[in-house]
Amino acid sequence: MPVRIRKIIGSFGVVGFVIAYAVAVVSLGEHLPDVWWVKTLYFTVSGVAWGLPVLPLLKWMNGHGEQG
């Protein structure tokens, strides 16, 4: 598959994932205790953690790991 098409598909995938991730993080965050440091820690970790599941998609989009 050409890299250009991979990037288009991957871009929609990343945007869709980030939207779903943000909705899930906020929904779960509403159930946390109303303590400032708990929410700060939760949203700080959540704000950084979204990148880990996206890394394989970004590698695929750029054609890394091609076989053949």
N, C-alpha and C positions, 0 to 999 in steps of 0.2 A: 504494500500500500504506500502511495507517495506520502512524503513527510508533510506536504501542505494539507492533505486531507486528514492526516493524523492530528495535526495541530487544530484544525477546525473542530473535529470530533472531541478532542481532548479539552479544548476550551469550553465547550458546552458542558462536558463532564465535570470540569473543575468548578465552574460557576454553579452548576446544580448541586454538587457536593457541598460547597461552601454555604449555600443557602440552607440546605437541609441541616448541616452541622450547626449553623448559627441558631436555627429554630430549636434544635434539640438542646443546645447548651443553655439558651435562655429559658426554655421550658423546665429543664432540670434545676437551673439556678433559682427559679422562683420557689422551689421547695427547700432551699437551704435555710439554716437558721439566720435570723436577722442580726448577724454579727459582722461588723465591717471587715475584719481580717479574714474571716472564712470566705466571704464573697470575693474579696480581693485576690486571695490565693486561688480560688476556684476559677475565676475569670482570667487570671494571668496564665495559669497552666492550660486552660482550655483555649486561650487565644494563641498559644504557641503550638499546641498539640495537633491542630488541624493539618499542619504541614506534613506530618509523618505519613498519613495514608495517601497523600497526593503525590509524594515523590515517585512511586512506580509509574503513575500515569504521566508525569512530566518526562520521565526517561523514555517511555514508550512514544510519547508525542514527538520527541526529538530524534527518534530512530536509533537510540542506543540499545544494545542488546539484540540487534538484528542477527538472525541466523541465516546462513547461506551466503 
